Amino acid sequence: MAMASEVRSAAVGTPGVTSRILRGLVARYSAYVVYSKCVAELSALSDRQLSDLGLHRSMIRSLAREEAYGKQ
């Protein structure tokens, strides 16, 4: 029992762990919002409009991923 309380107090007592986790979650959610908005906007365009931009419909998800998460 003493061991469990030591582990818990060490985890809770570590400063900034919760805030780093929350910042990470917020950053991931924000990137997902950008990705889904980009996919929705590009998907709403006609094939002709995409062609005028030099794009093909099959490129939409990869372009949105690059926009939201950067080049990987």
MODELLER restraints for C-alpha pairs under 7 A, 6 or more apart:
rsr = mdl.restraints
at = mdl.atoms
rsr.add(forms.Gaussian(group=physical.xy_distance, feature=features.Distance(at['CA:31:A'], at['CA:68:A']), mean=5.06, stdev=0.5))
rsr.add(forms.Gaussian(group=physical.xy_distance, feature=features.Distance(at['CA:31:A'], at['CA:69:A']), mean=6.36, stdev=0.5))
rsr.add(forms.Gaussian(group=physical.xy_distance, feature=features.Distance(at['CA:32:A'], at['CA:68:A']), mean=6.91, stdev=0.5))
rsr.add(forms.Gaussian(group=physical.xy_distance, feature=features.Distance(at['CA:34:A'], at['CA:68:A']), mean=5.43, stdev=0.5))
rsr.add(forms.Gaussian(group=physical.xy_distance, feature=features.Distance(at['CA:35:A'], at['CA:64:A']), mean=5.15, stdev=0.5))
rsr.add(forms.Gaussian(group=physical.xy_distance, feature=features.Distance(at['CA:35:A'], at['CA:65:A']), mean=5.91, stdev=0.5))
rsr.add(forms.Gaussian(group=physical.xy_distance, feature=features.Distance(at['CA:35:A'], at['CA:67:A']), mean=6.96, stdev=0.5))
rsr.add(forms.Gaussian(group=physical.xy_distance, feature=features.Distance(at['CA:35:A'], at['CA:68:A']), mean=5.07, stdev=0.5))
rsr.add(forms.Gaussian(group=physical.xy_distance, feature=features.Distance(at['CA:38:A'], at['CA:64:A']), mean=5.41, stdev=0.5))
rsr.add(forms.Gaussian(group=physical.xy_distance, feature=features.Distance(at['CA:39:A'], at['CA:60:A']), mean=6.22, stdev=0.5))
rsr.add(forms.Gaussian(group=physical.xy_distance, feature=features.Distance(at['CA:39:A'], at['CA:61:A']), mean=6.24, stdev=0.5))
rsr.add(forms.Gaussian(group=physical.xy_distance, feature=features.Distance(at['CA:39:A'], at['CA:64:A']), mean=5.83, stdev=0.5))
rsr.add(forms.Gaussian(group=physical.xy_distance, feature=features.Distance(at['CA:42:A'], at['CA:60:A']), mean=6.49, stdev=0.5))
rsr.add(forms.Gaussian(group=physical.xy_distance, feature=features.Distance(at['CA:50:A'], at['CA:56:A']), mean=6.13, stdev=0.5))
